[in-house]
Amino acid sequence: MNQSKEKENIHHYMGIELNVQTWNLLDKKDRNENDDKRMLFFVKASLYHWRKSPHYKPVNEQRGQWLISHVLAVLNRGEESLVHAKACMDITMKESLKDFDLAYAYESKARSYAAIGDSEKMNKCFLNAKTSGEKIKGDEDRKLFFNDLYKDPWFECC
């Protein structure tokens, strides 16, 4: 394998691995401040590596922006979360992404607004997420989405 191809494959693998590590930390029950820092570095590094992967597509960017937004919302950094949620939605609209990806784009905006404390915008986006989620074709994907949608944190908004 030539060096250029190997480097691309490393980026692809690291994008996946750092995504997995981010989720492991999100699901960790007794996460501490150091875990939170690692989680934020992992999620940003995951998208960095995906962008250099030979398998990179706009949907990878959309999902990477979603996960960064999600991590920031979980860390109660609503303003930063909203920047990535809006980027996620912009890509969703530009690429005409539907189904699973559309539902998650609305969810990211709802959770970001919840972290900011904007109940009105959060409720509007939450309802759009729920409506979009009901239209997800795959049973497993729909179940995964609703499990994520109803998972905390929703701060004081819900």
DSSP file (Angstrom, degrees, kcal/mol; ACC not computed):
  #  RESIDUE AA STRUCTURE BP1 BP2  ACC     N-H-->O    O-->H-N    N-H-->O    O-->H-N    TCO  KAPPA ALPHA  PHI   PSI    X-CA   Y-CA   Z-CA
    1    1 A M              0   0    0      0, 0.0     2,-0.0     0, 0.0     0, 0.0   0.000 360.0 360.0 360.0 134.4    0.0    0.0    0.0
    2    2 A N     >  -     0   0    0      1,-0.1     4,-2.3     4,-0.0     5,-0.2  -0.332 360.0-111.6 -75.4 162.4    1.4    3.4   -0.9
    3    3 A Q  H  > S+     0   0    0      1,-0.2     4,-2.3     2,-0.2     5,-0.1   0.852 114.7  52.9 -64.3 -37.7    2.0    6.0    1.8
    4    4 A S  H  > S+     0   0    0      2,-0.2     4,-2.1     1,-0.2    -1,-0.2   0.927 111.2  46.1 -64.3 -45.2   -0.7    8.3    0.6
    5    5 A K  H  > S+     0   0    0      1,-0.2     4,-2.3     2,-0.2    -2,-0.2   0.889 111.9  52.2 -64.7 -39.6   -3.4    5.6    0.7
    6    6 A E  H  X S+     0   0    0     -4,-2.3     4,-2.2     2,-0.2    -1,-0.2   0.910 108.1  51.2 -63.0 -42.4   -2.2    4.4    4.1
    7    7 A K  H  X S+     0   0    0     -4,-2.3     4,-2.2     2,-0.2    -2,-0.2   0.906 109.5  50.3 -61.9 -42.4   -2.5    8.0    5.5
    8    8 A E  H  X S+     0   0    0     -4,-2.1     4,-2.2     1,-0.2    -1,-0.2   0.910 110.4  49.9 -61.7 -42.2   -6.1    8.2    4.1
    9    9 A N  H  X S+     0   0    0     -4,-2.3     4,-2.6     1,-0.2    -2,-0.2   0.867 107.6  53.8 -65.9 -35.5   -7.0    4.9    5.7
   10   10 A I  H  X S+     0   0    0     -4,-2.2     4,-2.9     2,-0.2     5,-0.2   0.929 108.7  49.5 -63.0 -44.3   -5.5    6.1    9.0
   11   11 A H  H  X S+     0   0    0     -4,-2.2     4,-2.4     2,-0.2    42,-0.2   0.916 111.1  49.7 -60.6 -42.7   -7.7    9.2    8.9
   12   12 A H  H  X S+     0   0    0     -4,-2.2     4,-1.8    40,-0.2    -2,-0.2   0.947 113.3  45.2 -61.5 -48.7  -10.8    7.0    8.2
   13   13 A Y  H  X S+     0   0    0     -4,-2.6     4,-3.1     1,-0.2     5,-0.2   0.916 113.3  50.1 -61.2 -44.6  -10.0    4.6   11.1
   14   14 A M  H  X S+     0   0    0     -4,-2.9     4,-2.7     1,-0.2     5,-0.3   0.874 106.7  55.4 -65.9 -36.6   -9.3    7.5   13.5
   15   15 A G  H  X S+     0   0    0     -4,-2.4     4,-1.3    -5,-0.2    -1,-0.2   0.927 113.9  41.0 -59.2 -44.3  -12.6    9.3   12.5
   16   16 A I  H  X S+     0   0    0     -4,-1.8     4,-2.3     2,-0.2    -2,-0.2   0.948 116.0  48.9 -67.6 -49.5  -14.5    6.1   13.4
   17   17 A E  H  X S+     0   0    0     -4,-3.1     4,-2.5     1,-0.2    -2,-0.2   0.893 111.2  48.7 -62.0 -42.2  -12.5    5.3   16.6
   18   18 A L  H  X S+     0   0    0     -4,-2.7     4,-1.9     2,-0.2    -1,-0.2   0.835 109.4  54.0 -69.0 -30.9  -12.7    8.8   18.0
   19   19 A N  H  X S+     0   0    0     -4,-1.3     4,-2.2    -5,-0.3    -2,-0.2   0.934 109.6  47.7 -63.4 -46.4  -16.5    8.8   17.3
   20   20 A V  H  X S+     0   0    0     -4,-2.3     4,-2.4     1,-0.2    -2,-0.2   0.921 111.1  50.5 -60.5 -44.7  -16.7    5.6   19.3
   21   21 A Q  H  X S+     0   0    0     -4,-2.5     4,-1.9     1,-0.2    -1,-0.2   0.864 107.7  54.2 -63.9 -35.6  -14.6    7.0   22.1
   22   22 A T  H  X S+     0   0    0     -4,-1.9     4,-2.5     2,-0.2    -1,-0.2   0.943 109.9  46.7 -60.9 -47.9  -16.9   10.1   22.2
   23   23 A W  H  X S+     0   0    0     -4,-2.2     4,-2.2     1,-0.2    -2,-0.2   0.878 107.9  56.4 -64.2 -37.4  -20.0    7.9   22.6
   24   24 A N  H  < S+     0   0    0     -4,-2.4     4,-0.5     1,-0.2    -1,-0.2   0.913 111.3  43.8 -59.5 -41.5  -18.3    5.9   25.3
   25   25 A L  H >< S+     0   0    0     -4,-1.9     3,-0.8     2,-0.2    -2,-0.2   0.883 110.0  54.9 -72.7 -37.8  -17.7    9.0   27.3
   26   26 A L  H 3< S+     0   0    0     -4,-2.5    -2,-0.2     1,-0.2    -1,-0.2   0.894 112.3  44.7 -59.0 -38.3  -21.2   10.4   26.7
   27   27 A D  T 3< S+     0   0    0     -4,-2.2     2,-0.3    -5,-0.2    -1,-0.2   0.539  85.7 115.5 -84.3  -7.2  -22.6    7.1   28.1
   28   28 A K    X   -     0   0    0     -3,-0.8     3,-0.8    -4,-0.5    -3,-0.0  -0.475  56.5-152.1 -69.5 128.3  -20.2    7.1   31.1
   29   29 A K  T 3  S+     0   0    0     -2,-0.3    -1,-0.1     1,-0.2     2,-0.1   0.885  89.6  37.1 -70.2 -41.1  -22.2    7.4   34.3
   30   30 A D  T 3  S+     0   0    0      2,-0.0    -1,-0.2     0, 0.0    -2,-0.1  -0.288  79.7 168.4-111.0  48.1  -19.6    9.1   36.5
   31   31 A R    <   -     0   0    0     -3,-0.8     2,-0.2    -6,-0.1    -6,-0.0  -0.340  16.2-159.7 -62.3 137.7  -17.9   11.3   33.9
   32   32 A N     >  -     0   0    0     -2,-0.0     4,-2.3     1,-0.0     5,-0.2  -0.515  35.8 -87.8-111.6-177.4  -15.5   13.9   35.4
   33   33 A E  H  > S+     0   0    0      1,-0.2     4,-2.0     2,-0.2     5,-0.1   0.876 127.4  51.3 -60.8 -39.8  -14.1   17.2   34.2
   34   34 A N  H  > S+     0   0    0      2,-0.2     4,-2.5     1,-0.2    -1,-0.2   0.896 108.9  51.3 -64.6 -40.0  -11.1   15.4   32.6
   35   35 A D  H  > S+     0   0    0      1,-0.2     4,-2.9     2,-0.2    -2,-0.2   0.903 107.8  53.3 -61.4 -41.3  -13.5   13.1   30.8
   36   36 A D  H  X S+     0   0    0     -4,-2.3     4,-2.0     2,-0.2    -2,-0.2   0.907 109.8  47.4 -61.7 -41.9  -15.5   16.1   29.5
   37   37 A K  H  X S+     0   0    0     -4,-2.0     4,-2.3     2,-0.2    -2,-0.2   0.934 113.2  48.0 -64.2 -46.2  -12.4   17.6   28.1
   38   38 A R  H  X S+     0   0    0     -4,-2.5     4,-3.2     1,-0.2    -2,-0.2   0.914 109.6  53.7 -60.0 -43.3  -11.4   14.4   26.4
   39   39 A M  H  X S+     0   0    0     -4,-2.9     4,-2.4     1,-0.2    -1,-0.2   0.901 109.5  47.7 -59.8 -42.7  -14.9   14.0   25.0
   40   40 A L  H  X S+     0   0    0     -4,-2.0     4,-1.8     2,-0.2    -1,-0.2   0.907 114.3  46.0 -67.6 -41.3  -14.8   17.4   23.4
   41   41 A F  H  X S+     0   0    0     -4,-2.3     4,-2.6     2,-0.2    -2,-0.2   0.916 113.0  51.2 -65.2 -42.1  -11.3   16.8   21.9
   42   42 A F  H  X S+     0   0    0     -4,-3.2     4,-2.4     1,-0.2    -2,-0.2   0.921 109.6  48.7 -61.0 -45.5  -12.3   13.4   20.7
   43   43 A V  H  X S+     0   0    0     -4,-2.4     4,-1.6     1,-0.2    -1,-0.2   0.894 114.7  44.5 -66.9 -38.7  -15.5   14.7   19.0
   44   44 A K  H  X S+     0   0    0     -4,-1.8     4,-2.0    -5,-0.2    -1,-0.2   0.897 114.1  49.6 -71.4 -39.0  -13.7   17.5   17.2
   45   45 A A  H  X S+     0   0    0     -4,-2.6     4,-2.6     2,-0.2     5,-0.2   0.855 105.2  59.3 -67.0 -34.2  -10.8   15.3   16.2
   46   46 A S  H  X S+     0   0    0     -4,-2.4     4,-2.4    -5,-0.2    -1,-0.2   0.943 108.3  43.7 -58.9 -48.2  -13.2   12.7   14.9
   47   47 A L  H  X S+     0   0    0     -4,-1.6     4,-2.3     2,-0.2    -1,-0.2   0.901 110.6  56.2 -65.4 -39.4  -14.7   15.2   12.4
   48   48 A Y  H  X S+     0   0    0     -4,-2.0     4,-0.7     1,-0.2    -2,-0.2   0.938 111.7  42.8 -54.9 -48.4  -11.2   16.4   11.5
   49   49 A H  H >< S+     0   0    0     -4,-2.6     3,-0.8     1,-0.2     4,-0.5   0.870 109.9  56.0 -70.4 -36.0  -10.2   12.9   10.6
   50   50 A W  H >< S+     0   0    0     -4,-2.4     3,-1.5     1,-0.2    -1,-0.2   0.907 101.7  58.3 -60.0 -40.1  -13.4   12.2    8.7
   51   51 A R  H 3< S+     0   0    0     -4,-2.3    -1,-0.2     1,-0.3    -2,-0.2   0.766 109.3  44.9 -61.2 -24.6  -12.7   15.2    6.5
   52   52 A K  T << S+     0   0    0     -3,-0.8    -1,-0.3    -4,-0.7   -40,-0.2   0.419  90.9 108.9 -98.7  -0.7   -9.5   13.6    5.5
   53   53 A S  S X  S-     0   0    0     -3,-1.5     3,-1.4    -4,-0.5   -44,-0.1  -0.483  72.9-132.7 -75.6 144.7  -11.0   10.2    4.9
   54   54 A P  T 3  S+     0   0    0      0, 0.0    -1,-0.1     0, 0.0   -45,-0.1   0.653 108.9  56.8 -69.1 -12.5  -11.3    8.9    1.3
   55   55 A H  T 3  S+     0   0    0     -5,-0.1     5,-0.1     2,-0.1    -4,-0.1   0.298  78.2 135.6 -99.4   7.7  -14.9    7.9    2.2
   56   56 A Y    <   +     0   0    0     -3,-1.4    -5,-0.1    -6,-0.2   -44,-0.0  -0.328  24.4 167.4 -63.6 134.0  -15.9   11.4    3.3
   57   57 A K    >>  -     0   0    0     -2,-0.1     3,-1.3     1,-0.0     4,-1.2  -0.911  51.7 -97.6-138.1 164.1  -19.3   12.7    2.1
   58   58 A P  H 3> S+     0   0    0      0, 0.0     4,-2.5     0, 0.0     5,-0.2   0.838 121.7  61.9 -54.3 -33.7  -21.4   15.7    3.1
   59   59 A V  H 3> S+     0   0    0      1,-0.2     4,-2.6     2,-0.2     5,-0.2   0.837  98.8  56.2 -64.1 -30.2  -23.5   13.4    5.4
   60   60 A N  H <> S+     0   0    0     -3,-1.3     4,-2.2     2,-0.2    -1,-0.2   0.904 108.5  47.2 -65.8 -39.7  -20.3   12.7    7.4
   61   61 A E  H  X S+     0   0    0     -4,-1.2     4,-2.8     2,-0.2     5,-0.2   0.924 112.0  50.5 -64.1 -44.8  -19.9   16.5    8.0
   62   62 A Q  H  X S+     0   0    0     -4,-2.5     4,-2.2     1,-0.2    -2,-0.2   0.931 114.1  43.3 -60.2 -46.8  -23.6   16.8    8.9
   63   63 A R  H  X S+     0   0    0     -4,-2.6     4,-2.4     2,-0.2    -1,-0.2   0.847 113.0  52.8 -71.0 -33.3  -23.4   14.0   11.5
   64   64 A G  H  X S+     0   0    0     -4,-2.2     4,-2.3     2,-0.2    -2,-0.2   0.911 110.0  47.9 -66.0 -42.3  -20.0   15.3   12.8
   65   65 A Q  H  X S+     0   0    0     -4,-2.8     4,-2.5     2,-0.2    -2,-0.2   0.896 110.9  53.0 -63.8 -39.6  -21.5   18.7   13.3
   66   66 A W  H  X S+     0   0    0     -4,-2.2     4,-2.8    -5,-0.2    -2,-0.2   0.946 109.9  46.7 -59.2 -48.4  -24.5   17.1   15.0
   67   67 A L  H  X S+     0   0    0     -4,-2.4     4,-2.7     2,-0.2     5,-0.2   0.885 111.7  50.2 -66.8 -38.0  -22.3   15.2   17.4
   68   68 A I  H  X S+     0   0    0     -4,-2.3     4,-2.5     2,-0.2    -1,-0.2   0.943 112.6  48.1 -62.2 -45.5  -20.2   18.2   18.3
   69   69 A S  H  X S+     0   0    0     -4,-2.5     4,-2.4     1,-0.2    -2,-0.2   0.914 111.8  50.4 -58.6 -43.2  -23.4   20.2   18.9
   70   70 A H  H  X S+     0   0    0     -4,-2.8     4,-2.8     2,-0.2    -2,-0.2   0.934 110.5  47.9 -63.2 -47.4  -24.6   17.3   21.1
   71   71 A V  H  X S+     0   0    0     -4,-2.7     4,-1.9     1,-0.2    -1,-0.2   0.932 112.7  49.1 -60.1 -45.9  -21.5   17.1   23.2
   72   72 A L  H  <>S+     0   0    0     -4,-2.5     5,-2.9     1,-0.2    -1,-0.2   0.890 111.5  49.5 -63.0 -38.8  -21.5   20.9   23.7
   73   73 A A  H ><5S+     0   0    0     -4,-2.4     3,-2.1     3,-0.2    -2,-0.2   0.930 108.8  51.9 -64.8 -44.4  -25.1   20.8   24.7
   74   74 A V  H 3<5S+     0   0    0     -4,-2.8    -1,-0.2     1,-0.3    -2,-0.2   0.862 108.7  51.7 -58.1 -35.2  -24.5   18.0   27.2
   75   75 A L  T 3<5S-     0   0    0     -4,-1.9    -1,-0.3    -5,-0.2    -2,-0.2   0.359 119.7-115.5 -83.2   6.3  -21.7   20.1   28.6
   76   76 A N  T < 5S+     0   0    0     -3,-2.1     2,-0.5     1,-0.2    -3,-0.2   0.864  74.4 134.8  61.6  40.0  -24.2   23.0   29.0
   77   77 A R     >< +     0   0    0     -5,-2.9     4,-2.5     1,-0.2     3,-0.2  -0.615  24.1 166.4-113.5  67.5  -22.3   25.2   26.4
   78   78 A G  H  >  +     0   0    0     -2,-0.5     4,-2.6    37,-0.3    38,-0.2   0.830  65.9  52.5 -58.4 -44.4  -25.5   26.2   24.6
   79   79 A E  H  > S+     0   0    0      1,-0.2     4,-1.3     2,-0.2    -1,-0.2   0.929 114.8  42.7 -62.1 -44.7  -24.2   29.1   22.5
   80   80 A E  H  > S+     0   0    0      1,-0.2     4,-1.4    -3,-0.2    -1,-0.2   0.897 113.0  54.0 -66.0 -40.2  -21.3   27.0   21.1
   81   81 A S  H  X S+     0   0    0     -4,-2.5     4,-2.4     1,-0.2    -2,-0.2   0.904 104.4  54.9 -59.6 -42.3  -23.7   24.0   20.6
   82   82 A L  H  X S+     0   0    0     -4,-2.6     4,-2.7     1,-0.2    -1,-0.2   0.849 100.7  58.8 -64.1 -35.1  -26.1   26.2   18.6
   83   83 A V  H  X S+     0   0    0     -4,-1.3     4,-1.7     1,-0.2    -1,-0.2   0.930 112.4  39.9 -58.1 -45.4  -23.3   27.2   16.2
   84   84 A H  H  X S+     0   0    0     -4,-1.4     4,-2.5     2,-0.2    -2,-0.2   0.834 112.5  55.7 -75.3 -32.9  -22.8   23.5   15.3
   85   85 A A  H  X S+     0   0    0     -4,-2.4     4,-2.4     2,-0.2    24,-0.2   0.905 109.0  47.9 -64.2 -40.7  -26.5   22.7   15.3
   86   86 A K  H  X S+     0   0    0     -4,-2.7     4,-2.8     2,-0.2    -2,-0.2   0.896 111.0  50.6 -67.1 -39.2  -27.1   25.5   12.8
   87   87 A A  H  X S+     0   0    0     -4,-1.7     4,-2.3    -5,-0.2    -2,-0.2   0.915 110.2  51.1 -62.1 -42.1  -24.2   24.1   10.7
   88   88 A C  H  X S+     0   0    0     -4,-2.5     4,-2.2     1,-0.2    -2,-0.2   0.927 112.5  45.2 -59.2 -46.9  -25.8   20.7   10.9
   89   89 A M  H  X S+     0   0    0     -4,-2.4     4,-2.6     2,-0.2     5,-0.2   0.895 109.8  54.9 -67.4 -39.5  -29.2   22.0    9.8
   90   90 A D  H  X S+     0   0    0     -4,-2.8     4,-2.8     1,-0.2    -1,-0.2   0.927 111.4  44.5 -58.7 -45.2  -27.6   24.1    6.9
   91   91 A I  H  X S+     0   0    0     -4,-2.3     4,-2.8     2,-0.2     6,-0.3   0.904 111.0  55.0 -65.2 -41.0  -25.9   20.9    5.6
   92   92 A T  H  <>S+     0   0    0     -4,-2.2     5,-2.5    -5,-0.2     4,-0.3   0.919 114.0  40.2 -57.6 -45.8  -29.1   19.0    6.0
   93   93 A M  H ><5S+     0   0    0     -4,-2.6     3,-1.0     3,-0.2    -2,-0.2   0.929 115.4  50.2 -70.9 -45.9  -31.1   21.5    4.0
   94   94 A K  H 3<5S+     0   0    0     -4,-2.8    -2,-0.2     1,-0.3    -1,-0.2   0.889 118.2  39.0 -60.3 -40.6  -28.4   22.0    1.3
   95   95 A E  T 3<5S-     0   0    0     -4,-2.8    -1,-0.3    -5,-0.2    -2,-0.2   0.405 107.2-125.3 -91.3   1.8  -27.9   18.2    0.8
   96   96 A S  T < 5 +     0   0    0     -3,-1.0     2,-0.2    -4,-0.3    -3,-0.2   0.884  43.1 179.5  53.5  42.3  -31.7   17.6    1.1
   97   97 A L      < +     0   0    0     -5,-2.5    -1,-0.2    -6,-0.3     2,-0.2  -0.527   2.4 174.7 -74.2 141.2  -31.1   15.0    3.8
   98   98 A K    >>  +     0   0    0     -2,-0.2     3,-1.2     4,-0.1     4,-0.8  -0.515  37.8  26.3-126.8-168.5  -34.2   13.4    5.1
   99   99 A D  H 3> S+     0   0    0      1,-0.3     4,-2.2     2,-0.2     5,-0.2  -0.151 124.1   8.7  56.8-128.5  -35.3   10.7    7.5
  100  100 A F  H 3> S+     0   0    0      1,-0.2     4,-2.2     2,-0.2    -1,-0.3   0.875 133.2  49.2 -51.1 -49.7  -32.8   10.0   10.3
  101  101 A D  H <> S+     0   0    0     -3,-1.2     4,-1.9     1,-0.2    -1,-0.2   0.866 110.1  49.9 -68.9 -37.4  -30.6   12.9    9.5
  102  102 A L  H  X S+     0   0    0     -4,-0.8     4,-2.0     2,-0.2    -1,-0.2   0.922 110.5  50.4 -65.7 -44.3  -33.4   15.5    9.4
  103  103 A A  H  X S+     0   0    0     -4,-2.2     4,-2.2     1,-0.2    -2,-0.2   0.922 112.0  47.4 -60.3 -44.8  -34.8   14.4   12.7
  104  104 A Y  H  X S+     0   0    0     -4,-2.2     4,-2.4     2,-0.2    -1,-0.2   0.841 106.8  57.4 -67.5 -32.9  -31.4   14.6   14.3
  105  105 A A  H  X S+     0   0    0     -4,-1.9     4,-1.6     2,-0.2    -1,-0.2   0.929 110.0  44.2 -63.1 -43.8  -30.7   18.1   12.9
  106  106 A Y  H  X S+     0   0    0     -4,-2.0     4,-2.5     1,-0.2    -2,-0.2   0.899 111.2  54.9 -65.3 -39.5  -33.9   19.3   14.5
  107  107 A E  H  X S+     0   0    0     -4,-2.2     4,-2.8     1,-0.2     5,-0.2   0.903 105.4  52.7 -60.4 -40.8  -33.0   17.5   17.8
  108  108 A S  H  X S+     0   0    0     -4,-2.4     4,-2.0     1,-0.2    -1,-0.2   0.900 110.6  46.4 -64.9 -39.4  -29.6   19.3   17.8
  109  109 A K  H  X S+     0   0    0     -4,-1.6     4,-2.6   -24,-0.2    -1,-0.2   0.917 112.6  50.7 -67.5 -41.4  -31.2   22.7   17.5
  110  110 A A  H  X S+     0   0    0     -4,-2.5     4,-2.1     1,-0.2    -2,-0.2   0.936 112.3  45.9 -60.7 -46.7  -33.8   21.8   20.2
  111  111 A R  H  X S+     0   0    0     -4,-2.8     4,-2.2     2,-0.2    -1,-0.2   0.869 111.7  52.2 -67.4 -35.9  -31.1   20.7   22.6
  112  112 A S  H  X S+     0   0    0     -4,-2.0     4,-1.6    -5,-0.2    -1,-0.2   0.933 110.2  47.8 -64.1 -45.5  -29.0   23.7   22.0
  113  113 A Y  H  X>S+     0   0    0     -4,-2.6     5,-2.6     1,-0.2     4,-1.7   0.869 109.7  53.9 -64.0 -34.6  -31.9   26.0   22.6
  114  114 A A  H  <5S+     0   0    0     -4,-2.1    42,-0.3     1,-0.2    -1,-0.2   0.914 106.8  51.2 -63.4 -41.7  -32.6   24.1   25.8
  115  115 A A  H  <5S+     0   0    0     -4,-2.2   -37,-0.3     1,-0.2    -1,-0.2   0.817 112.0  47.1 -65.7 -29.7  -29.0   24.6   27.0
  116  116 A I  H  <5S-     0   0    0     -4,-1.6    -1,-0.2   -38,-0.2    -2,-0.2   0.773 116.2-117.4 -79.2 -27.1  -29.4   28.3   26.3
  117  117 A G  T  <5 +     0   0    0     -4,-1.7     2,-1.2     1,-0.2    -3,-0.2   0.636  66.4 141.8  97.3  18.0  -32.7   28.4   28.1
  118  118 A D     >< +     0   0    0     -5,-2.6     4,-2.3     1,-0.2    -1,-0.2  -0.725  21.8 175.9 -94.7  87.9  -34.9   29.4   25.1
  119  119 A S  H  > S+     0   0    0     -2,-1.2     4,-2.9     1,-0.2     5,-0.2   0.854  73.2  55.8 -63.0 -38.2  -38.0   27.3   25.8
  120  120 A E  H  > S+     0   0    0      2,-0.2     4,-1.9     1,-0.2    -1,-0.2   0.953 113.8  38.0 -63.0 -51.2  -40.0   28.7   22.9
  121  121 A K  H  > S+     0   0    0      2,-0.2     4,-2.4     1,-0.2     5,-0.2   0.870 115.6  55.2 -68.0 -36.0  -37.4   27.9   20.2
  122  122 A M  H  X S+     0   0    0     -4,-2.3     4,-2.9     1,-0.2    -2,-0.2   0.942 108.0  48.3 -61.4 -47.1  -36.6   24.6   21.9
  123  123 A N  H  X S+     0   0    0     -4,-2.9     4,-2.5     2,-0.2     5,-0.2   0.904 111.2  50.2 -61.4 -42.6  -40.3   23.5   21.8
  124  124 A K  H  X S+     0   0    0     -4,-1.9     4,-1.9    -5,-0.2    -1,-0.2   0.938 115.6  41.9 -61.4 -47.6  -40.6   24.4   18.1
  125  125 A C  H  X S+     0   0    0     -4,-2.4     4,-2.6     2,-0.2    -2,-0.2   0.871 112.3  55.1 -68.6 -36.7  -37.5   22.4   17.2
  126  126 A F  H  X S+     0   0    0     -4,-2.9     4,-2.8    -5,-0.2    -2,-0.2   0.927 108.8  47.6 -61.6 -45.0  -38.4   19.6   19.5
  127  127 A L  H  X S+     0   0    0     -4,-2.5     4,-2.7     2,-0.2    -1,-0.2   0.893 112.0  49.9 -64.6 -39.0  -41.8   19.2   17.8
  128  128 A N  H  X S+     0   0    0     -4,-1.9     4,-2.5     2,-0.2    -2,-0.2   0.900 111.6  49.4 -63.9 -39.7  -40.1   19.3   14.4
  129  129 A A  H  X S+     0   0    0     -4,-2.6     4,-2.9   -23,-0.2    -2,-0.2   0.932 112.2  47.4 -62.8 -46.0  -37.7   16.6   15.6
  130  130 A K  H  X S+     0   0    0     -4,-2.8     4,-1.9     2,-0.2    -2,-0.2   0.923 113.4  47.4 -63.0 -45.7  -40.5   14.5   16.9
  131  131 A T  H  X S+     0   0    0     -4,-2.7     4,-0.6     1,-0.2    -1,-0.2   0.920 115.4  45.6 -62.1 -44.5  -42.6   14.8   13.7
  132  132 A S  H >< S+     0   0    0     -4,-2.5     3,-1.0     1,-0.2     4,-0.3   0.892 110.1  55.4 -65.3 -39.3  -39.5   14.1   11.6
  133  133 A G  H >< S+     0   0    0     -4,-2.9     3,-1.4     1,-0.3    -1,-0.2   0.853 100.5  58.3 -62.2 -35.8  -38.6   11.1   13.8
  134  134 A E  H 3< S+     0   0    0     -4,-1.9    -1,-0.3     1,-0.3    -2,-0.2   0.736 103.6  54.6 -66.1 -21.2  -42.0    9.6   13.3
  135  135 A K  T << S+     0   0    0     -3,-1.0    -1,-0.3    -4,-0.6     2,-0.2   0.448  75.0 122.7 -92.3  -2.1  -41.3    9.5    9.6
  136  136 A I    <   -     0   0    0     -3,-1.4     6,-0.1    -4,-0.3    -3,-0.0  -0.462  54.1-151.2 -63.6 125.9  -38.0    7.6    9.9
  137  137 A K  S    S+     0   0    0     -2,-0.2     2,-0.3     4,-0.1    -1,-0.1   0.914  70.6  74.8 -70.4 -46.2  -38.5    4.5    7.8
  138  138 A G  S  > S-     0   0    0      1,-0.1     4,-2.8     2,-0.0     5,-0.2  -0.525  71.1-144.9 -76.3 130.6  -36.3    2.0    9.6
  139  139 A D  H  > S+     0   0    0     -2,-0.3     4,-2.5     1,-0.2     5,-0.2   0.910 100.5  46.7 -59.3 -45.0  -37.7    0.6   12.8
  140  140 A E  H  > S+     0   0    0      2,-0.2     4,-2.6     1,-0.2    -1,-0.2   0.904 113.5  48.5 -66.4 -41.3  -34.2    0.4   14.5
  141  141 A D  H  > S+     0   0    0      2,-0.2     4,-2.5     1,-0.2    -2,-0.2   0.916 112.6  48.5 -64.1 -42.6  -33.2    3.9   13.3
  142  142 A R  H  X S+     0   0    0     -4,-2.8     4,-2.5     2,-0.2    -2,-0.2   0.917 112.4  48.5 -63.3 -43.6  -36.6    5.3   14.6
  143  143 A K  H  X S+     0   0    0     -4,-2.5     4,-2.2    -5,-0.2    -2,-0.2   0.923 111.7  49.6 -62.6 -45.0  -36.1    3.6   17.9
  144  144 A L  H  X S+     0   0    0     -4,-2.6     4,-2.2     2,-0.2    -2,-0.2   0.924 110.8  50.9 -59.0 -45.6  -32.5    4.9   18.3
  145  145 A F  H  X S+     0   0    0     -4,-2.5     4,-3.1     1,-0.2    -2,-0.2   0.945 111.3  45.7 -59.6 -49.6  -33.7    8.4   17.4
  146  146 A F  H  X S+     0   0    0     -4,-2.5     4,-2.0     1,-0.2    -1,-0.2   0.851 109.8  54.8 -67.8 -32.3  -36.5    8.4   20.0
  147  147 A N  H  < S+     0   0    0     -4,-2.2     4,-0.3    -5,-0.2    -1,-0.2   0.926 114.2  41.8 -61.2 -43.2  -34.2    6.9   22.7
  148  148 A D  H >< S+     0   0    0     -4,-2.2     3,-1.1     1,-0.2    -2,-0.2   0.900 111.4  55.9 -69.2 -41.0  -31.7    9.8   22.0
  149  149 A L  H 3< S+     0   0    0     -4,-3.1    -2,-0.2     1,-0.3    -1,-0.2   0.893 111.7  42.0 -59.9 -41.0  -34.5   12.4   21.8
  150  150 A Y  T 3< S+     0   0    0     -4,-2.0     2,-0.3    -5,-0.2    -1,-0.3   0.427  92.9 105.2 -89.8   2.3  -35.9   11.6   25.2
  151  151 A K  S <  S-     0   0    0     -3,-1.1    -3,-0.0    -4,-0.3    -4,-0.0  -0.615  71.7 -80.3 -82.8 140.5  -32.5   11.3   26.9
  152  152 A D  S    S+     0   0    0     -2,-0.3    -1,-0.1     2,-0.1   -78,-0.1  -0.273  86.6  78.1 -67.0 161.9  -31.3   14.1   29.2
  153  153 A P        +     0   0    0      0, 0.0   -38,-0.1     0, 0.0   -39,-0.1   0.354  43.1 137.9 -95.1 141.9  -30.1   16.7   29.4
  154  154 A W    >>  -     0   0    0      1,-0.3     3,-1.6   -40,-0.1     4,-0.6   0.177  47.6-153.6-120.3   9.7  -33.0   19.0   28.6
  155  155 A F  T 34  -     0   0    0      1,-0.3     3,-0.4     2,-0.2    -1,-0.3  -0.185  59.0 -32.0  55.1-137.8  -32.2   21.4   31.4
  156  156 A E  T 34 S+     0   0    0    -42,-0.3    -1,-0.3     1,-0.2   -41,-0.1   0.416 121.1  85.9 -93.6   2.2  -35.1   23.3   32.8
  157  157 A C  T <4        0   0    0     -3,-1.6    -1,-0.2     1,-0.2    -2,-0.2   0.790 360.0 360.0 -77.2 -27.5  -37.0   23.5   29.4
  158  158 A C     <        0   0    0     -4,-0.6    -1,-0.2    -3,-0.4    -2,-0.1   0.413 360.0 360.0-113.4 360.0  -38.8   20.2   29.7
